[in-house]
Amino acid sequence: MTTTHKSPVDMLAEIGRALHGELWQRPLARDLGVHERQLRRWITEESPLPADHGIFPELRELLRRRAQVTAATAETLDQWMGAGHGR
C-alpha cells in the first residue's frame, strides 16, 4: 500500500509504532493528550478519524522532534567515541 493510499488509521498505527514500538497505544495517547479509549476507538473505527483531524499535525511534530533528538544523540555518541571511548 502506498503512502497516499493509507487510511488515517493506518498512518496513526505506523506513526505510533515508529515512535513507541509495538506497545505504542498507551504512550501515544499520552503524547497526544487523549484518553487511551479514544485512541482505541479510532483504531477500531468506532469513532471516525478524518485525515484532517488535528492530531496529524501534532504527530508530524512529534516525529520531527524525535528525529532531531535522535540525530543529536547520534552526534554526541560520535564525539564520545572519537574521544577514545567505546572501543
Summary of the structure (lengths in Angstrom):
residues: 87
radius of gyration: 16.6
end to end distance: 42.5
largest distance: 54.9
contacts: 198
relative contact order: 0.12
helix: 69%
strand: 0%
